[in-house]
Structure formats: structure tokens, C-alpha cells
């Protein structure tokens, strides 16, 4: 599995185990995720594999997210919620 789409699920939290998955594309759009839910992005496996993550229409604040994501990632945050 290299991609996962968990959009429109009303997710409020993500397990730390996500960081051990070698996912390339992740879609978390239209959930209820806040910026504190992404510590798993610091894990080596996900950092080496992830190419894009869609966080649009969540409670994520763009500036908080950029602290966890490097320039090598493509990410989408709904800027209307900032």
C-alpha cells in the first residue's frame, strides 16, 4: 500500500503508528484534525516515503504544519481556515 484516503471520516486523532507506514500519498481532507496530531510525521519511515499529504478542511493551521513538513513534501492546507 503506497496511498491512503481517509477523507470525510470526522477523524480527530491519528495513531503514532502512521509514521511507520511507507506511504507515498495521504488524504486526510475534511476531517477534524488539529495541528497537534502530526508528531508521527517526524518518524523516519514516513519522512523517507511521503510525497504528498492533503490536510484541507481540517483544524490544521498552516504555520504549525510547515514546522513538521519539509520542502520536499507537497501538502495542501485549506488557507480559508487560518
Protein Blocks (a to p, Z undefined) as FASTA:
>chain_A
ZZdcfehklpabdcfklmmpccfbdcfehiabdfklmmmmmpmklmmmmmbdcfehiabd
fklmmmmpcfkbccdddfklZZ
